[in-house]
Amino acid sequence: MLTRHRDDLLAAEPLAKMLVQHARIRGLVMGLGDEVGVGGAQPGPLEGIGELLEDHIRLEERQVFPMIEEALSEEALEEVADRLAAAQAGPDKAEPWIPAAVGLSYDPWLGQGDSEGGGWDH
């Protein structure tokens, strides 16, 4: 949304920090999943994820979200709200900002090598 309306803000320190934190959290959670798969997670990584999440939520609530609310138009904020509502409704619900006639879908493409359980035929 920001790239369409205020791409000048993408370099702002709070937004850059938020994106780095998203990547770090995602990586830590993936590593945690690996640990659980081989016998269990250790307390240290769990505490680290918890601390990072706490800092991340504080950053978003105190700096990023107010910056976005100030920067975006009412129409853009309404689109953000619509997108959040669609995400919460689940993948089978229509997205109001995409005309139904377009026929776009986020359903996985099933077949060889897909991430939904298909395999490669040899």
N, C-alpha and C positions, 0 to 999 in steps of 0.2 A: 504494500500500500504506500509506503514511504517513497519507494522508487518512482511511483507514478505521480505523486503529489509534492514531495519535498525531498528529492534525492540529495540535496545539499546536506541534509541531516545525517546521512549514512556514515559520514566520517566523524560524527560527534562522538566524543569519548565514551559517554554512557552506552550508546548503541553498540559501538565496537566492543566494549567490554562485555556487554550482554551476549553478543554473538560468540565471542571467545568462550564465555562461560557455558553457553549451550553446547558447544563442541566438547568442552572438557567433561561436562556432566554426562553427555551421551557416551563418551569414551569410557568413563569410570563405570557407568552402568553396564556397558558391554563387557568390561573386564570382570565386573561382579558376577555377571551371568556365567562367564567362563569358570570362575572360582566355584560357584555353586555346582556347576556341572561336573567338577572333579572332586567333590567331597565337602564343600562348605565354604562359606565366606568368613574371613577374619574380621575382627572388630575394627581394626585400623582403617581399612578402606570404607567401611560403612560410616564411621565417624567423619571421615574426610568428605564423603558425598553429602552427609547431613549438613556439615558446616558450609560447604559450597552452595548447597541449595538454599540455606538460610541467607547467605550473602546475596545470592542471585535474586531471590524473591524481594529482599529489601531494595536492591538496585532497581528492579523493575517497578516496584510500587512507588518509590520515592523520587526516581529520576526519569526513567524511560517512559512510563505511562503518562505522567504529566506532560512530558515533552511532546509526545504523540498527540495527546488531546489538544494541546495548544497549536500544534503545527497543522493538523488536518482539518479540513472543512467538515461541516455537519454531515454533508452527504457521504464523505469518505468514512467518517466515524460510523454512520449507519451501515455502510457496507461491511465494515469490520464486525459490527454486531451481528449482521446477517450471516457472515462467514462462521462466526463462533457458534451461532445457533445451529447452523447446518452441520458443523463438526460434532456438536453434542447430540444431534438427532441421529447420527449414524450414517454409514456410507450409502444406504439405500434411498435417502431423501434427496429430493431435487435441490439444487443450489439456485437461489433466486437471482443471482447475478449472471447466470448462464442461460440463454434462451433454450427452452426444452427442444425446439426444433433442431438445434445444433447436434444433439445426440452424443455429447461428450460423456465419458464415464471414467471413473477411477477404479473400476473393477480390474482385478489382475488379469493379465493375459496368460491363460493356462496353456501349457505346452512344454516342449523340450527345454529343460534348463531353467524353468521358471522358479520363482521363490515360493510358490504355493504348493509345492509337493511334486511337481512333474520332474521327470528325470530325463537324462539323455539316453536314447536308444542306441545300443552299440551293435 
